[in-house]
Amino acid sequence: MTTLRLGDIAPDFEQNSSAGTIRFHEWLGDSWGVLFSHPADFTPVCTTELGYTSIVEGEFAKRNAKVIAVSVDGAESHKKWIEDINDTQNTTLTFPILADPDHKVATLYDMIHPNASTTATVRSVFIIDPAKKIRLTLTYPASTGRNFDEILRVLDSLQLTDNYSVATPVNWKQGEDVIIVPSISDEVAKEKFPKGFKALRPYLRLTPQPNK
């Protein structure tokens, strides 16, 4: 199995889900996508993750992003699990959970790490852009809940830096100053960034977020 790297095309697939058959690329359409995996249904950490993702799904939608989960159990099991998620996390989960009992999606996305478990998928996250390219990968241990606020933050950064000649500094959040990329000269920067910039070093120039 070839490891998926940033910039690779996200593998397409057709698979059943809690919301019916999903043809992945077709389902994504022109949206960004967040695909995240779970080792099994009725697992405690994942129950909290799916609940929180459901609560903030509107934030993903604001960013033209669709969320989709995958677990190795079947669609009917997923539907029962969703009842538990809704009840314990005080939400109404509407996004699909892929049913992957044949490990098709897990194999395509290299989600089974034999040294961690020979059968359970690791808890991975993929951000996929509208061109179907993988833009972020994260892999967490089974014991640690993922930070979906961080995934939203990365989406903000990717969408900003795709459209402007900037990068985002450590712990950056929406509305904070950004970094002008080194390939832009000071002269060009003065034209591109009318709000001005502060040069801490010739290679480290801060400017207000250009789309705010």
WOCORCOR-V589422 format. One record per residue. N is the residue number from 1. PHI is phi in whole degrees, 0 to 359 (999 if undefined). NEAR is the number of other C-alpha atoms within 10 Angstrom. Layout:
[[N;PHI;NEAR] [N;PHI;NEAR]]
//
This chain:
[[1;999;7] [2;279;8] [3;290;9] [4;284;16] [5;241;13] [6;301;14] [7;94;14] [8;290;13] [9;287;15] [10;296;22] [11;302;14] [12;274;13] [13;197;13] [14;238;15] [15;209;16] [16;290;17] [17;208;24] [18;296;22] [19;245;15] [20;97;13] [21;290;14] [22;246;19] [23;260;13] [24;301;17] [25;297;18] [26;295;11] [27;296;13] [28;294;21] [29;59;13] [30;262;14] [31;267;18] [32;286;24] [33;224;26] [34;237;23] [35;253;18] [36;223;24] [37;251;25] [38;227;27] [39;293;22] [40;187;20] [41;286;19] [42;57;17] [43;257;12] [44;292;12] [45;296;14] [46;294;23] [47;300;20] [48;291;16] [49;294;18] [50;295;23] [51;297;22] [52;293;19] [53;299;21] [54;298;22] [55;297;16] [56;259;14] [57;303;17] [58;298;13] [59;293;14] [60;296;20] [61;299;13] [62;301;9] [63;263;14] [64;56;15] [65;236;22] [66;256;22] [67;249;20] [68;209;19] [69;256;20] [70;219;26] [71;218;27] [72;287;25] [73;279;21] [74;277;19] [75;297;21] [76;294;12] [77;297;16] [78;303;24] [79;297;17] [80;291;13] [81;296;16] [82;301;23] [83;300;14] [84;296;15] [85;300;24] [86;299;18] [87;289;12] [88;278;12] [89;252;18] [90;56;13] [91;212;18] [92;230;14] [93;282;19] [94;239;14] [95;281;17] [96;285;21] [97;245;30] [98;293;28] [99;266;27] [100;230;20] [101;295;15] [102;271;12] [103;62;20] [104;298;15] [105;291;23] [106;303;22] [107;286;14] [108;302;17] [109;256;20] [110;52;17] [111;265;23] [112;251;20] [113;252;12] [114;304;11] [115;286;6] [116;267;12] [117;195;11] [118;280;9] [119;236;13] [120;278;20] [121;290;26] [122;288;23] [123;262;23] [124;257;24] [125;228;21] [126;234;22] [127;260;26] [128;236;26] [129;271;24] [130;296;15] [131;275;15] [132;72;22] [133;270;19] [134;283;22] [135;249;19] [136;209;18] [137;229;16] [138;223;12] [139;227;14] [140;250;12] [141;288;11] [142;297;18] [143;273;10] [144;244;10] [145;293;15] [146;285;21] [147;256;11] [148;282;15] [149;295;13] [150;294;12] [151;294;18] [152;297;20] [153;298;14] [154;295;18] [155;303;24] [156;302;17] [157;296;19] [158;299;17] [159;291;13] [160;290;19] [161;287;17] [162;292;10] [163;255;10] [164;225;15] [165;276;18] [166;225;22] [167;232;19] [168;251;22] [169;282;13] [170;307;7] [171;59;8] [172;301;15] [173;230;16] [174;313;14] [175;98;11] [176;271;15] [177;299;18] [178;236;25] [179;256;21] [180;283;27] [181;295;18] [182;299;14] [183;288;11] [184;267;14] [185;288;12] [186;303;15] [187;298;8] [188;293;10] [189;299;18] [190;297;13] [191;281;10] [192;285;15] [193;235;16] [194;296;11] [195;285;11] [196;87;14] [197;211;19] [198;244;13] [199;264;14] [200;286;9] [201;213;8] [202;305;10] [203;264;14] [204;231;13] [205;241;20] [206;258;22] [207;219;19] [208;302;18] [209;308;18] [210;291;18] [211;260;8] [212;247;7]]
//
